[in-house]
């Protein structure tokens, strides 16, 4: 019986529990070339689509695989999601499903 209770405590405390409302911002971390050049769909997303989202920044780190880092209060890391197995549309859907929206287009008057 003690083993089952201990297992439940470890499982519950070790689980990541947050909601989309806990997400304050996000960051995409990726190298500028290397692995990004081998992933043309992800590269298009990072360079073309990502800059158009609110509360999202792109940070280029030499040698880093492309990942979406979800951030909470005080830039606390909530979750790190690899992008390398997604296509451009799936990357956009991932952001939108986490509550991110496109920046409003500037109208020219």
SEZAPA-231395 format. One record per atom (N, C-alpha, C): chain; x negated, y negated, z negated; residue number from 1; atom name. Coordinates in pm, whole numbers, plus 50000, padded with zeros to 5 digits. Example, Ala and Ser with C-alpha at 12.3 -4.5 7.8 and 13.67 -1.06 7.14 Angstrom:
BEGIN
> mol|east|north|up|seq|atom
> A|48681|50569|49220|1|N
> A|48770|50450|49220|1|CA
> A|48680|50330|49220|1|C
> A|48715|50225|49292|2|N
> A|48633|50106|49286|2|CA
> A|48710|49997|49213|2|C
This chain:
BEGIN
> mol|east|north|up|seq|atom
> A|49919|50119|50000|1|N
> A|50000|50000|50000|1|CA
> A|49914|49874|50000|1|C
> A|49807|49874|49924|2|N
> A|49719|49758|49918|2|CA
> A|49654|49730|50053|2|C
> A|49623|49834|50126|3|N
> A|49561|49817|50257|3|CA
> A|49657|49748|50352|3|C
> A|49784|49785|50351|4|N
> A|49883|49722|50439|4|CA
> A|49900|49575|50407|4|C
> A|49904|49540|50280|5|N
> A|49918|49400|50241|5|CA
> A|49795|49321|50283|5|C
> A|49678|49377|50263|6|N
> A|49555|49310|50303|6|CA
> A|49553|49288|50453|6|C
> A|49592|49391|50529|7|N
> A|49596|49378|50675|7|CA
> A|49690|49266|50716|7|C
> A|49807|49258|50654|8|N
> A|49904|49153|50688|8|CA
> A|49848|49016|50657|8|C
> A|49780|49001|50545|9|N
> A|49721|48872|50511|9|CA
> A|49615|48830|50611|9|C
> A|49531|48922|50649|10|N
> A|49426|48893|50747|10|CA
> A|49489|48858|50881|10|C
> A|49590|48934|50922|11|N
> A|49654|48909|51050|11|CA
> A|49721|48772|51052|11|C
> A|49795|48739|50948|12|N
> A|49868|48612|50944|12|CA
> A|49774|48494|50935|12|C
> A|49673|48502|50850|13|N
> A|49582|48389|50836|13|CA
> A|49488|48375|50954|13|C
> A|49461|48484|51025|14|N
> A|49370|48478|51139|14|CA
> A|49436|48436|51268|14|C
> A|49568|48438|51272|15|N
> A|49640|48404|51395|15|CA
> A|49639|48253|51417|15|C
> A|49634|48214|51543|16|N
> A|49642|48073|51577|16|CA
> A|49790|48037|51586|16|C
> A|49833|47950|51500|17|N
> A|49974|47912|51498|17|CA
> A|49983|47762|51520|17|C
> A|50029|47724|51636|18|N
> A|50054|47583|51666|18|CA
> A|50163|47577|51771|18|C
> A|50222|47463|51783|19|N
> A|50326|47441|51883|19|CA
> A|50277|47334|51980|19|C
> A|50344|47325|52094|20|N
> A|50306|47222|52191|20|CA
> A|50307|47083|52129|20|C
> A|50394|47062|52029|21|N
> A|50400|46930|51965|21|CA
> A|50274|46901|51883|21|C
> A|50196|47004|51850|22|N
> A|50070|46985|51777|22|CA
> A|49958|46936|51868|22|C
> A|49975|46951|51999|23|N
> A|49872|46913|52095|23|CA
> A|49874|46762|52114|23|C
> A|49762|46698|52083|24|N
> A|49751|46553|52097|24|CA
> A|49689|46517|52232|24|C
> A|49590|46594|52273|25|N
> A|49522|46569|52399|25|CA
> A|49452|46698|52442|25|C
> A|49383|46690|52554|26|N
> A|49309|46806|52603|26|CA
> A|49187|46759|52680|26|C
> A|49095|46852|52698|27|N
> A|48972|46824|52771|27|CA
> A|48943|46945|52857|27|C
> A|48902|46920|52979|28|N
> A|48852|47027|53064|28|CA
> A|48702|47018|53059|28|C
> A|48639|47129|53023|29|N
> A|48493|47136|53021|29|CA
> A|48451|47230|53133|29|C
> A|48355|47185|53212|30|N
> A|48307|47265|53324|30|CA
> A|48176|47207|53373|30|C
> A|48098|47293|53436|31|N
> A|47980|47242|53505|31|CA
> A|48029|47169|53630|31|C
> A|47949|47084|53683|32|N
> A|47987|47008|53803|32|CA
> A|47972|47093|53929|32|C
> A|47881|47188|53928|33|N
> A|47857|47272|54045|33|CA
> A|47866|47418|54006|33|C
> A|47753|47485|53999|34|N
> A|47740|47626|53959|34|CA
> A|47867|47707|53977|34|C
> A|47929|47744|53865|35|N
> A|48046|47832|53871|35|CA
> A|48166|47762|53936|35|C
> A|48174|47631|53925|36|N
> A|48286|47559|53984|36|CA
> A|48284|47570|54137|36|C
> A|48166|47573|54196|37|N
> A|48155|47588|54342|37|CA
> A|48201|47726|54388|37|C
> A|48194|47826|54300|38|N
> A|48240|47961|54335|38|CA
> A|48390|47977|54315|38|C
> A|48455|47875|54262|39|N
> A|48599|47878|54234|39|CA
> A|48667|47760|54302|39|C
> A|48687|47767|54435|40|N
> A|48738|47650|54508|40|CA
> A|48875|47601|54461|40|C
> A|48962|47690|54418|41|N
> A|49095|47648|54371|41|CA
> A|49083|47570|54239|41|C
> A|49001|47619|54149|42|N
> A|48980|47552|54020|42|CA
> A|48907|47420|54043|42|C
> A|48813|47419|54136|43|N
> A|48739|47296|54167|43|CA
> A|48834|47188|54216|43|C
> A|48928|47224|54305|44|N
> A|49026|47127|54354|44|CA
> A|49110|47073|54239|44|C
> A|49150|47163|54149|45|N
> A|49229|47120|54033|45|CA
> A|49150|47022|53946|45|C
> A|49026|47058|53913|46|N
> A|48944|46976|53824|46|CA
> A|48915|46840|53885|46|C
> A|48880|46837|54013|47|N
> A|48839|46711|54076|47|CA
> A|48955|46627|54127|47|C
> A|49063|46692|54172|48|N
> A|49173|46618|54235|48|CA
> A|49295|46601|54144|48|C
> A|49336|46707|54077|49|N
> A|49461|46703|54000|49|CA
> A|49442|46654|53856|49|C
> A|49342|46706|53788|50|N
> A|49323|46678|53645|50|CA
> A|49316|46529|53612|50|C
> A|49247|46447|53694|51|N
> A|49242|46304|53660|51|CA
> A|49379|46235|53662|51|C
> A|49478|46298|53721|52|N
> A|49611|46240|53729|52|CA
> A|49701|46268|53610|52|C
> A|49651|46340|53509|53|N
> A|49732|46374|53392|53|CA
> A|49704|46280|53275|53|C
> A|49811|46252|53201|54|N
> A|49801|46174|53077|54|CA
> A|49731|46260|52972|54|C
> A|49657|46198|52883|55|N
> A|49596|46262|52766|55|CA
> A|49500|46376|52799|55|C
> A|49442|46372|52919|56|N
> A|49349|46477|52963|56|CA
> A|49222|46412|53016|56|C
> A|49110|46460|52969|57|N
> A|48982|46412|53021|57|CA
> A|48904|46530|53077|57|C
> A|48815|46502|53168|58|N
> A|48727|46603|53225|58|CA
> A|48586|46573|53178|58|C
> A|48522|46672|53121|59|N
> A|48386|46656|53071|59|CA
> A|48298|46759|53141|59|C
> A|48197|46710|53213|60|N
> A|48106|46800|53283|60|CA
> A|47989|46835|53193|60|C
> A|47970|46966|53174|61|N
> A|47863|47018|53090|61|CA
> A|47785|47119|53172|61|C
> A|47656|47098|53187|62|N
> A|47572|47186|53267|62|CA
> A|47586|47331|53221|62|C
> A|47620|47418|53317|63|N
> A|47629|47561|53292|63|CA
> A|47757|47609|53226|63|C
> A|47849|47519|53192|64|N
> A|47972|47558|53124|64|CA
> A|48074|47615|53222|64|C
> A|48139|47726|53186|65|N
> A|48247|47778|53270|65|CA
> A|48369|47686|53256|65|C
> A|48456|47678|53356|66|N
> A|48572|47589|53346|66|CA
> A|48672|47638|53241|66|C
> A|48699|47551|53143|67|N
> A|48792|47584|53035|67|CA
> A|48877|47463|53001|67|C
> A|49000|47490|52962|68|N
> A|49089|47388|52910|68|CA
> A|49083|47397|52759|68|C
> A|49048|47286|52694|69|N
> A|49038|47282|52549|69|CA
> A|49154|47196|52498|69|C
> A|49245|47258|52424|70|N
> A|49359|47187|52368|70|CA
> A|49319|47131|52232|70|C
> A|49350|47004|52211|71|N
> A|49305|46933|52092|71|CA
> A|49423|46881|52009|71|C
> A|49407|46886|51877|72|N
> A|49508|46835|51785|72|CA
> A|49460|46706|51722|72|C
> A|49513|46679|51604|73|N
> A|49472|46559|51529|73|CA
> A|49322|46560|51506|73|C
> A|49263|46442|51509|74|N
> A|49118|46423|51487|74|CA
> A|49034|46509|51580|74|C
> A|49084|46533|51700|75|N
> A|49015|46614|51801|75|CA
> A|48983|46755|51754|75|C
> A|49064|46809|51663|76|N
> A|49046|46947|51618|76|CA
> A|49083|47041|51732|76|C
> A|48996|47136|51762|77|N
> A|49021|47231|51871|77|CA
> A|49128|47331|51829|77|C
> A|49237|47335|51907|78|N
> A|49346|47428|51880|78|CA
> A|49330|47558|51957|78|C
> A|49287|47544|52082|79|N
> A|49276|47662|52169|79|CA
> A|49185|47629|52286|79|C
> A|49117|47732|52335|80|N
> A|49028|47719|52450|80|CA
> A|49073|47823|52552|80|C
> A|49113|47776|52670|81|N
> A|49169|47864|52773|81|CA
> A|49080|47865|52897|81|C
> A|49035|47983|52940|82|N
> A|48954|47990|53062|82|CA
> A|49040|47962|53185|82|C
> A|48983|47890|53280|83|N
> A|49054|47856|53404|83|CA
> A|49006|47939|53523|83|C
> A|48899|48013|53507|84|N
> A|48833|48078|53620|84|CA
> A|48918|48180|53694|84|C
> A|49019|48236|53632|85|N
> A|49102|48337|53700|85|CA
> A|49233|48279|53753|85|C
> A|49247|48147|53747|86|N
> A|49369|48082|53793|86|CA
> A|49347|48013|53926|86|C
> A|49456|47993|54001|87|N
> A|49447|47913|54122|87|CA
> A|49489|47770|54089|87|C
> A|49487|47682|54185|88|N
> A|49516|47540|54161|88|CA
> A|49657|47521|54103|88|C
> A|49754|47588|54160|89|N
> A|49892|47575|54113|89|CA
> A|49906|47628|53970|89|C
> A|49844|47739|53940|90|N
> A|49852|47796|53805|90|CA
> A|49786|47705|53701|90|C
> A|49679|47637|53739|91|N
> A|49614|47541|53649|91|CA
> A|49710|47427|53617|91|C
> A|49778|47376|53719|92|N
> A|49875|47268|53699|92|CA
> A|49991|47316|53611|92|C
> A|50040|47437|53637|93|N
> A|50150|47492|53557|93|CA
> A|50109|47511|53412|93|C
> A|49986|47551|53389|94|N
> A|49936|47569|53254|94|CA
> A|49944|47437|53177|94|C
> A|49898|47329|53239|95|N
> A|49905|47198|53175|95|CA
> A|50049|47155|53149|95|C
> A|50133|47170|53249|96|N
> A|50272|47128|53236|96|CA
> A|50345|47210|53130|96|C
> A|50316|47339|53122|97|N
> A|50378|47424|53019|97|CA
> A|50332|47386|52878|97|C
> A|50219|47321|52868|98|N
> A|50168|47276|52737|98|CA
> A|50213|47133|52706|98|C
> A|50298|47075|52792|99|N
> A|50355|46944|52765|99|CA
> A|50285|46825|52828|99|C
> A|50192|46849|52919|100|N
> A|50120|46739|52983|100|CA
> A|50196|46692|53107|100|C
> A|50195|46561|53128|101|N
> A|50265|46502|53242|101|CA
> A|50168|46420|53325|101|C
> A|50206|46401|53449|102|N
> A|50126|46319|53540|102|CA
> A|50137|46172|53500|102|C
> A|50030|46099|53525|103|N
> A|50030|45955|53501|103|CA
> A|50128|45890|53598|103|C
> A|50191|45784|53551|104|N
> A|50282|45709|53638|104|CA
> A|50201|45643|53749|104|C
> A|50255|45650|53870|105|N
> A|50185|45587|53982|105|CA
> A|50200|45437|53972|105|C
> A|50093|45367|54001|106|N
> A|50095|45222|53997|106|CA
> A|50162|45171|54124|106|C
> A|50262|45086|54106|107|N
> A|50326|45029|54223|107|CA
> A|50258|44899|54259|107|C
> A|50249|44874|54387|108|N
> A|50182|44753|54435|108|CA
> A|50287|44648|54468|108|C
> A|50279|44536|54399|109|N
> A|50370|44424|54425|109|CA
> A|50295|44304|54467|109|C
